[in-house]
Amino acid sequence: MTEVRVLSASGQIGSGFLESSFARGISLEPHVIACDGGSTDAGPSHLGSGKPHFSREGTKRDLRLMLLGRNKLDVPLIVGSCGFGGGDDGLDWMRDIALEIAREEGLKFRLALVRSEQDKGYLKRRLREGRIKPLKPAPPISDEVIDRSTHIVGMMGQEPLAAAVEQGAQVILAGRASDTSLFSTVPVMKGADAGAAWHAAKILECGTACVVQRKRPDSIMAWIRDDHFDIEPMDMEVRCTPQSVASHTLYENADPFLITEPNGTIDTLEAHYEALNDRAVRVSGSQFRPANRVTIKLEGAELAGYQALIIGGVREPFILRQLDSWLEGMQEKFFARVQEMFGGRLGRDDYDIHVRVYGRDGVMGKLEPLAHQIGHEVGLVFTITTADEAITDSIAKTFAHFAVHYPIPEWRGLITGIAYPMAPTHVNRGPVYRFSLNHVVEPDDPLEMFRTEFLEV
């Protein structure tokens, strides 16, 4: 019977894991070590700016342990979506950390850098050919959208990773990649059942997110065989149950049983979950249905403007009773002040002031079922966004003062209606981004959108 052992170091590199858990995983001699490095979960800023999400210190700590563990076993180490957004900047950032660790530890390995940032000319050609299709929800796409996107990545599947392993890569640092591909590539290459390999990868991708009463990000191992896989956390104090593993299968999926990947679909409709003991679970019956053609998901981000943030609180009951009209009136009257400041050069569409009301509906907005149950105080978070950083700063400074003394009908004199917890009252956030692409490309070949470089470290 085929058996491929896969060690997931953590749900995301930089988020940490117990050294003791990882050491136990290494002692069980996995055939591959893998870890995800990024996501769109935190919004478009990391892709748009090219800046990482986790700290360099935390990432280096995690990668050091992974590289040392890989060196001990001489097995592949795969890290995907490097730098969080998966663009070239993030991949280069992770590469530099790996090279620094190698120098400090005296490590030698063949390093593959698999780049996922896309050539804009290539995308425009595919768009003209009708081979870029929208996903729901997707913004409109055009040559102009492609041009103004600061970074566009394609989400690679197994094929570029497998090609790197076949060419002798011992450490693979990849750009944007399907989370599951990081964990399924080596098992499929070694002949494990595709359904079991892909479903196991789905559970492994988030580390110990599938355990009961999760304490922290940590390591987890899967044993993938011909018709099933077993899954067990490496920390002896936590456990998996059939329910916890089945529940994680549903995580982040529009369909609870069908999970779309670049080259096919994971089908868990007939999956069976059973407890092996009080900590481990066996899953059987999963299938992988190959697609007729590979599709590569595009993620793009563009500059939305420059933003400032103002945080305040309101406790005055007269204001709370008319909060919406007070905030609406404040914005309406402030437009006249903007006209004065900029001599009429700034229209209503040239700046945006958005407010979230915490203590009422700040989290869920229009979906909040208890929005009518306002308490004795609310928190206000104003965001001011324009296309020019200096104008954003100027409007934020003026609006903070304008808002704090904005009157109510019951009192004709000066009021102070907002309590600001900090001074200065606004914080300049700098550039902010929005997603510009959520589409798929139909390439001729699953490797054509990705570039691989090899380094002898």
C-alpha positions as CSV (number, residue, x, y, z in Angstrom):
1,M,0.0,0.0,0.0
2,T,1.2,3.5,-0.9
3,E,1.8,5.8,2.1
4,V,2.9,9.4,1.8
5,R,3.4,11.4,5.0
6,V,2.8,15.2,4.8
7,L,3.7,17.6,7.6
8,S,2.0,21.0,7.7
9,A,4.2,23.2,9.8
10,S,1.5,25.8,10.5
11,G,-1.5,27.4,9.0
12,Q,0.6,30.3,7.8
13,I,4.3,31.0,7.9
14,G,5.0,33.8,10.3
15,S,2.0,33.0,12.6
16,G,4.1,30.5,14.6
17,F,4.0,26.9,15.8
18,L,5.2,25.0,18.8
19,E,8.8,23.8,18.3
20,S,8.0,20.6,20.2
21,S,5.1,19.9,17.8
22,F,7.2,20.5,14.7
23,A,10.0,18.3,16.2
24,R,7.5,15.5,16.7
25,G,6.4,15.8,13.1
26,I,10.0,15.6,11.9
27,S,10.5,12.4,14.0
28,L,7.7,10.8,12.0
29,E,9.7,11.2,8.8
30,P,7.4,13.0,6.5
31,H,8.0,12.8,2.7
32,V,7.4,16.6,2.4
33,I,7.0,19.6,4.6
34,A,4.7,22.4,3.4
35,C,3.3,25.7,4.7
36,D,1.0,28.3,3.2
37,G,2.3,31.9,3.2
38,G,-0.6,34.1,2.2
39,S,-4.2,34.8,1.3
40,T,-6.7,37.4,0.1
41,D,-8.4,37.1,3.6
42,A,-6.7,40.3,4.8
43,G,-7.9,42.4,1.8
44,P,-6.0,43.8,-1.1
45,S,-3.4,45.9,0.6
46,H,-0.6,43.2,0.7
47,L,-1.0,42.4,-3.0
48,G,-1.4,46.0,-4.0
49,S,1.6,47.3,-2.0
50,G,3.8,44.2,-2.2
51,K,4.3,44.4,1.6
52,P,4.1,41.3,3.7
53,H,1.5,40.7,6.4
54,F,3.6,39.0,9.1
55,S,6.8,40.3,10.6
56,R,10.2,39.4,9.3
57,E,11.2,38.2,12.7
58,G,8.3,35.8,13.0
59,T,8.7,34.6,9.4
60,K,12.4,34.0,9.8
61,R,11.9,32.0,13.0
62,D,9.4,29.7,11.3
63,L,11.4,29.3,8.1
64,R,14.6,28.5,10.1
65,L,12.9,25.6,11.8
66,M,11.4,24.3,8.6
67,L,14.8,24.5,6.7
68,L,16.6,22.7,9.5
69,G,13.9,20.0,9.6
70,R,14.1,19.6,5.8
71,N,17.8,19.4,6.0
72,K,17.6,16.6,8.6
73,L,15.3,14.5,6.4
74,D,16.4,15.6,2.9
75,V,12.8,16.0,1.7
76,P,11.2,18.8,-0.2
77,L,10.1,22.0,1.6
78,I,7.3,23.9,-0.2
79,V,6.1,27.4,0.9
80,G,3.5,29.1,-1.2
81,S,2.0,32.6,-1.6
82,C,5.2,34.1,-0.2
83,G,4.9,37.5,1.2
84,F,1.2,37.0,1.7
85,G,0.1,38.5,-1.7
86,G,2.3,36.2,-3.7
87,G,3.8,38.8,-6.0
88,D,7.4,39.1,-7.0
89,D,8.2,41.5,-4.1
90,G,6.9,39.0,-1.5
91,L,8.8,36.1,-3.1
92,D,12.0,38.1,-3.2
93,W,11.5,39.0,0.5
94,M,11.1,35.4,1.4
95,R,14.1,34.4,-0.8
96,D,16.3,36.9,1.1
97,I,15.2,35.5,4.4
98,A,16.0,31.9,3.2
99,L,19.4,32.9,2.0
100,E,20.2,34.7,5.2
101,I,19.2,31.6,7.2
102,A,21.3,29.4,5.0
103,R,24.4,31.5,5.6
104,E,23.8,31.5,9.4
105,E,23.2,27.8,9.6
106,G,25.6,26.6,6.9
107,L,22.8,25.0,4.9
108,K,23.1,23.9,1.3
109,F,20.1,23.2,-1.0
110,R,18.7,23.6,-4.5
111,L,16.2,26.5,-4.3
112,A,13.4,27.0,-6.8
113,L,11.6,30.3,-7.0
114,V,8.3,29.9,-8.8
115,R,7.0,33.3,-9.8
116,S,3.3,34.0,-10.3
117,E,3.2,37.7,-11.1
118,Q,1.6,38.2,-14.5
119,D,2.8,39.9,-17.6
120,K,0.2,42.5,-18.6
121,G,0.7,42.1,-22.3
122,Y,0.0,38.4,-22.0
123,L,-3.2,39.1,-20.0
124,K,-4.4,41.7,-22.6
125,R,-3.9,39.1,-25.4
126,R,-5.9,36.5,-23.5
127,L,-8.6,39.1,-22.8
128,R,-8.9,39.8,-26.6
129,E,-9.1,36.1,-27.2
130,G,-12.0,35.7,-24.8
131,R,-10.0,33.5,-22.5
132,I,-10.4,35.5,-19.3
133,K,-13.7,34.8,-17.6
134,P,-15.2,36.5,-14.5
135,L,-15.8,34.9,-11.2
136,K,-18.6,36.1,-8.9
137,P,-18.3,38.8,-7.7
138,A,-15.9,40.2,-10.3
139,P,-15.4,43.9,-11.2
140,P,-15.4,44.9,-14.9
141,I,-12.2,44.0,-16.8
142,S,-10.5,45.9,-19.6
143,D,-7.0,46.8,-20.8
144,E,-7.2,49.9,-18.6
145,V,-8.0,47.8,-15.5
146,I,-5.0,45.6,-16.3
147,D,-2.7,48.6,-16.8
148,R,-3.7,50.4,-13.6
149,S,-3.4,47.3,-11.4
150,T,-0.2,47.6,-9.3
151,H,0.2,43.8,-9.1
152,I,-1.6,40.9,-10.7
153,V,-0.9,37.3,-9.8
154,G,-2.1,33.9,-11.1
155,M,-2.9,31.2,-8.6
156,M,-0.8,28.2,-9.6
157,G,-1.8,24.6,-9.1
158,Q,0.2,21.5,-8.8
159,E,2.0,21.6,-12.1
160,P,4.6,24.3,-11.6
161,L,5.4,22.8,-8.1
162,A,5.7,19.3,-9.5
163,A,8.0,20.5,-12.3
164,A,10.3,22.2,-9.8
165,V,10.4,18.9,-7.7
166,E,11.2,16.9,-10.8
167,Q,14.1,19.3,-11.6
168,G,15.6,18.6,-8.2
169,A,14.4,21.5,-6.1
170,Q,14.8,20.8,-2.4
171,V,13.3,24.0,-1.3
172,I,10.4,25.6,-3.3
173,L,9.4,29.2,-2.6
174,A,6.3,30.0,-4.7
175,G,4.3,33.0,-5.5
176,R,0.5,32.9,-5.3
177,A,-0.5,29.3,-5.1
178,S,-3.6,27.2,-4.3
179,D,-3.3,26.4,-0.7
180,T,-4.1,22.7,-1.3
181,S,-1.6,22.4,-4.1
182,L,1.3,22.9,-1.7
183,F,0.3,19.7,0.2
184,S,-1.1,17.5,-2.6
185,T,1.7,17.8,-5.1
186,V,4.2,15.4,-3.6
187,P,1.6,12.7,-2.6
188,V,0.1,12.7,-6.2
189,M,3.6,12.5,-7.6
190,K,4.3,9.5,-5.4
191,G,1.1,7.7,-6.5
192,A,-1.2,8.3,-3.6
193,D,-4.9,8.3,-4.4
194,A,-5.8,11.7,-5.9
195,G,-9.1,12.0,-3.9
196,A,-7.4,11.3,-0.6
197,A,-4.4,13.5,-1.4
198,W,-6.4,16.5,-2.4
199,H,-8.9,16.2,0.5
200,A,-6.0,15.7,3.0
201,A,-4.4,18.8,1.5
202,K,-7.6,20.8,2.2
203,I,-7.4,19.8,5.8
204,L,-3.7,20.4,6.1
205,E,-3.6,23.9,4.5
206,C,-4.7,25.7,7.7
207,G,-2.6,23.7,10.1
208,T,-4.5,23.0,13.3
209,A,-7.6,24.9,12.4
210,C,-9.3,21.5,12.2
211,V,-8.7,20.6,15.8
212,V,-11.1,20.8,18.8
213,Q,-10.5,23.8,21.1
214,R,-7.5,25.1,19.1
215,K,-4.9,26.8,21.3
216,R,-2.8,28.4,18.6
217,P,-1.4,27.9,15.1
218,D,0.5,24.6,15.1
219,S,1.7,21.6,13.2
220,I,-0.4,18.7,11.9
221,M,0.4,15.5,9.9
222,A,-1.5,13.4,7.4
223,W,-0.8,9.9,6.3
224,I,-2.2,9.6,2.7
225,R,-2.7,6.1,1.4
226,D,-4.5,4.3,-1.5
227,D,-8.1,4.9,-0.5
228,H,-8.0,7.1,2.6
229,F,-6.0,9.5,4.8
230,D,-5.4,9.8,8.5
231,I,-4.9,13.2,10.2
232,E,-3.5,13.9,13.6
233,P,-2.2,17.1,15.3
234,M,1.4,17.0,16.5
235,D,0.6,18.6,19.9
236,M,-0.4,15.8,22.2
237,E,-2.7,18.1,24.1
238,V,-5.1,18.8,21.2
239,R,-7.2,16.5,19.2
240,C,-9.2,16.0,16.0
241,T,-12.7,14.5,15.8
242,P,-14.7,13.4,12.8
243,Q,-16.9,16.5,13.3
244,S,-14.0,18.9,13.5
245,V,-12.3,17.5,10.4
246,A,-15.6,17.4,8.4
247,S,-16.3,21.0,9.5
248,H,-13.0,22.2,8.2
249,T,-13.8,20.6,4.8
250,L,-16.6,23.2,4.5
251,Y,-14.3,26.1,5.4
252,E,-14.1,28.9,2.8
253,N,-16.2,27.0,0.2
254,A,-19.3,28.1,-1.6
255,D,-20.3,24.5,-2.1
256,P,-20.0,22.3,1.0
257,F,-18.9,19.2,-1.0
258,L,-17.2,20.5,-4.2
259,I,-13.9,22.3,-4.0
260,T,-12.6,23.8,-7.2
261,E,-8.9,23.7,-8.0
262,P,-7.0,24.8,-11.1
263,N,-7.0,21.3,-12.6
264,G,-10.1,19.7,-11.2
265,T,-12.6,19.4,-8.3
266,I,-12.3,17.8,-4.9
267,D,-15.6,15.9,-4.4
268,T,-16.3,15.1,-0.7
269,L,-19.9,14.1,-1.1
270,E,-19.2,10.5,-0.3
271,A,-16.5,11.1,2.3
272,H,-16.7,9.1,5.5
273,Y,-15.1,10.4,8.7
274,E,-14.2,8.0,11.6
275,A,-12.2,8.3,14.8
276,L,-9.1,6.2,14.9
277,N,-8.6,7.1,18.6
278,D,-9.3,10.1,20.7
279,R,-6.9,12.4,18.7
280,A,-6.8,11.1,15.1
281,V,-9.4,10.8,12.3
282,R,-9.5,8.6,9.2
283,V,-11.2,10.0,6.0
284,S,-12.2,7.8,3.1
285,G,-14.4,8.0,0.0
286,S,-13.1,11.3,-1.3
287,Q,-12.7,11.7,-5.0
288,F,-10.8,14.1,-7.4
289,R,-12.5,14.9,-10.7
290,P,-10.0,16.2,-13.3
291,A,-11.2,19.2,-15.3
292,N,-11.3,19.3,-19.0
293,R,-8.9,22.2,-19.0
294,V,-6.8,24.0,-16.4
295,T,-8.0,27.4,-15.3
296,I,-5.8,29.9,-13.4
297,K,-7.4,32.3,-11.0
298,L,-6.3,36.0,-11.3
299,E,-6.0,38.3,-8.4
300,G,-5.3,41.9,-9.0
301,A,-5.2,45.1,-6.8
302,E,-5.1,48.7,-7.8
303,L,-4.5,52.0,-5.9
304,A,-7.8,53.3,-4.5
305,G,-6.3,56.5,-3.1
306,Y,-4.7,57.9,0.1
307,Q,-6.6,57.5,3.3
308,A,-6.7,59.0,6.8
309,L,-8.4,57.6,9.9
310,I,-10.3,59.4,12.7
311,I,-11.5,57.6,15.8
312,G,-14.0,59.1,18.2
313,G,-16.8,58.3,20.6
314,V,-20.2,59.7,21.3
315,R,-22.0,59.4,24.6
316,E,-24.4,62.4,24.5
317,P,-28.0,61.0,24.5
318,F,-29.4,64.0,22.5
319,I,-26.9,63.1,19.7
320,L,-27.5,59.3,20.0
321,R,-31.3,59.8,19.5
322,Q,-30.6,61.5,16.1
323,L,-27.3,59.9,15.2
324,D,-28.0,59.2,11.6
325,S,-29.4,62.7,10.7
326,W,-26.6,64.3,12.7
327,L,-23.9,62.4,10.8
328,E,-25.7,63.0,7.4
329,G,-26.0,66.7,8.2
330,M,-22.4,66.9,9.2
331,Q,-21.3,65.6,5.8
332,E,-23.7,67.8,3.9
333,K,-22.5,71.0,5.7
334,F,-18.9,70.0,5.5
335,F,-19.0,70.0,1.7
336,A,-19.4,73.8,1.8
337,R,-16.2,73.9,3.9
338,V,-14.4,71.8,1.2
339,Q,-15.6,74.2,-1.4
340,E,-14.1,77.1,0.6
341,M,-10.8,75.4,1.2
342,F,-10.2,74.4,-2.4
343,G,-11.9,77.2,-4.3
344,G,-14.5,74.9,-5.8
345,R,-11.8,72.6,-7.4
346,L,-12.9,69.6,-5.4
347,G,-16.3,68.0,-6.2
348,R,-18.3,65.5,-4.2
349,D,-16.8,62.6,-6.1
350,D,-13.3,63.8,-5.5
351,Y,-13.3,62.8,-1.8
352,D,-15.0,60.1,0.3
353,I,-15.8,60.3,4.0
354,H,-17.1,57.0,5.4
355,V,-18.2,56.4,9.0
356,R,-18.7,53.1,10.8
357,V,-20.8,53.2,14.0
358,Y,-19.5,50.7,16.5
359,G,-21.9,49.8,19.3
360,R,-24.7,49.7,16.7
361,D,-23.8,48.2,13.3
362,G,-20.1,48.8,12.8
363,V,-19.3,45.1,12.2
364,M,-22.3,43.9,10.1
365,G,-23.6,47.2,8.6
366,K,-26.9,46.8,6.9
367,L,-27.0,43.1,7.8
368,E,-27.1,43.9,11.6
369,P,-30.4,42.6,13.0
370,L,-30.1,44.5,16.3
371,A,-29.2,47.9,14.8
372,H,-32.2,49.5,16.5
373,Q,-30.8,48.6,20.0
374,I,-28.3,51.3,20.4
375,G,-26.5,51.5,23.8
376,H,-25.4,54.4,25.9
377,E,-22.4,55.2,23.7
378,V,-21.0,54.4,20.3
379,G,-17.6,54.5,18.7
380,L,-17.2,56.3,15.4
381,V,-14.5,55.4,12.8
382,F,-14.2,57.9,10.0
383,T,-12.1,57.1,6.9
384,I,-11.2,60.0,4.5
385,T,-10.0,59.0,1.1
386,T,-8.9,61.1,-1.9
387,A,-6.5,60.6,-4.9
388,D,-3.9,63.0,-3.4
389,E,-2.1,62.4,-0.1
390,A,-1.8,66.1,0.8
391,I,-5.5,66.7,0.1
392,T,-6.5,63.7,2.3
393,D,-4.4,65.1,5.1
394,S,-5.9,68.6,4.8
395,I,-9.5,67.3,4.7
396,A,-8.9,65.0,7.7
397,K,-7.5,67.8,9.8
398,T,-10.4,70.1,9.0
399,F,-13.1,67.5,9.3
400,A,-12.0,66.4,12.7
401,H,-12.5,69.9,14.1
402,F,-15.7,70.4,12.1
403,A,-17.2,67.2,13.4
404,V,-16.4,67.6,17.1
405,H,-18.4,70.9,17.3
406,Y,-21.2,70.0,14.8
407,P,-24.4,71.3,16.5
408,I,-27.7,69.7,17.3
409,P,-31.1,71.5,17.1
410,E,-31.7,71.3,20.8
411,W,-28.6,73.5,21.6
412,R,-27.7,76.6,19.7
413,G,-24.4,77.3,21.4
414,L,-21.0,75.5,21.0
415,I,-21.0,71.8,21.7
416,T,-18.4,69.2,21.9
417,G,-20.1,66.1,20.6
418,I,-17.2,63.7,19.9
419,A,-14.5,62.5,22.3
420,Y,-11.3,61.8,20.5
421,P,-9.0,59.3,22.3
422,M,-5.8,60.5,20.7
423,A,-4.0,63.6,19.5
424,P,-3.5,64.5,16.7
425,T,-7.0,63.3,16.0
426,H,-6.3,61.7,12.6
427,V,-3.8,59.1,11.4
428,N,-2.6,59.1,7.8
429,R,-2.7,55.5,6.5
430,G,-1.0,56.4,3.2
431,P,-1.9,54.5,0.0
432,V,-4.9,52.1,0.2
433,Y,-5.9,49.5,-2.4
434,R,-9.0,47.7,-3.8
435,F,-9.3,44.4,-5.7
436,S,-9.4,45.0,-9.5
437,L,-9.5,41.4,-10.7
438,N,-11.3,38.2,-9.7
439,H,-11.2,36.2,-12.9
440,V,-9.8,33.0,-14.4
441,V,-7.6,32.5,-17.4
442,E,-7.7,29.5,-19.7
443,P,-4.0,29.0,-20.7
444,D,-2.7,26.6,-23.4
445,D,-0.4,25.0,-20.8
446,P,-0.6,25.0,-17.0
447,L,3.1,26.1,-16.8
448,E,3.0,29.1,-19.3
449,M,1.9,31.7,-16.7
450,F,4.7,30.9,-14.2
451,R,8.4,31.4,-14.3
452,T,10.8,29.2,-12.3
453,E,14.4,30.2,-11.3
454,F,16.8,27.9,-9.6
455,L,19.6,28.8,-7.2
456,E,22.3,26.6,-5.8
457,V,22.4,27.8,-2.1
